[in-house]
């Protein structure tokens, strides 16, 4: 994939996941890491693992925050 394709997929990831919550920087980071994971492995499961790990981290932090 070229640089424009990588940038386009990252921007699309942000647009799909942004819900006016101010998480653009975090979404940019996870989108970029997922894109790099795919580019290095050429395996979509690598990107899915990055996405799932990020989601799990958010859920854990939310659970800790609401139960403290």
C-alpha positions as CSV (number, residue, x, y, z in Angstrom):
1,X,0.0,0.0,0.0
2,X,1.1,3.5,-0.7
3,X,1.3,6.5,1.7
4,X,-2.0,7.9,0.4
5,X,-3.8,4.6,0.9
6,X,-2.5,4.4,4.5
7,X,-3.5,8.0,5.2
8,X,-6.9,7.4,3.6
9,X,-7.6,4.3,5.7
10,X,-6.5,6.1,8.9
11,X,-8.8,9.1,8.2
12,X,-11.7,6.7,7.4
13,X,-11.1,4.9,10.7
14,X,-11.4,8.2,12.5
15,X,-14.5,9.2,10.7
16,X,-16.2,5.9,11.4
17,X,-15.3,5.9,15.1
18,X,-15.5,9.6,16.0
19,X,-18.7,10.4,17.8
20,X,-18.0,14.0,18.9
21,X,-16.3,12.8,22.0
22,X,-12.9,14.5,21.4
23,X,-11.1,11.3,20.9
24,X,-9.5,12.2,17.5
25,X,-5.9,12.0,18.7
26,X,-6.4,8.6,20.3
27,X,-8.3,7.4,17.2
28,X,-5.5,8.7,15.0
29,X,-3.0,6.7,17.1
30,X,-4.8,3.4,17.1
31,X,-5.7,3.8,13.4
32,X,-2.0,4.4,12.5
33,X,-0.8,1.5,14.7
34,X,-3.5,-0.8,13.1
35,X,-2.4,0.4,9.7
36,X,1.3,-0.3,10.4
37,X,0.4,-3.7,11.8
38,X,-1.4,-4.6,8.6
39,X,1.4,-3.2,6.4
40,X,4.1,-5.2,8.2
41,X,2.1,-8.5,8.3
42,X,-0.3,-8.2,5.4
43,X,-2.7,-9.9,7.7
44,X,-6.0,-8.2,8.7
45,X,-6.0,-10.2,12.0
46,X,-3.1,-8.0,13.1
47,X,-5.1,-4.9,12.7
48,X,-8.1,-6.5,14.4
49,X,-5.9,-7.5,17.3
50,X,-4.7,-3.8,17.7
51,X,-8.3,-2.6,17.6
52,X,-9.5,-5.2,20.1
53,X,-6.6,-4.5,22.4
54,X,-7.5,-0.8,22.3
55,X,-11.1,-1.5,23.0
56,X,-10.3,-3.8,25.9
57,X,-8.0,-1.1,27.4
58,X,-10.9,1.4,27.2
59,X,-13.3,-1.0,28.8
60,X,-10.8,-1.8,31.6
61,X,-10.2,1.9,32.3
62,X,-13.9,2.6,32.2
63,X,-14.6,-0.2,34.7
64,X,-11.9,1.0,37.0
65,X,-13.1,4.6,36.8
66,X,-16.7,3.7,37.5
67,X,-16.0,1.3,40.4
68,X,-13.7,3.5,42.4
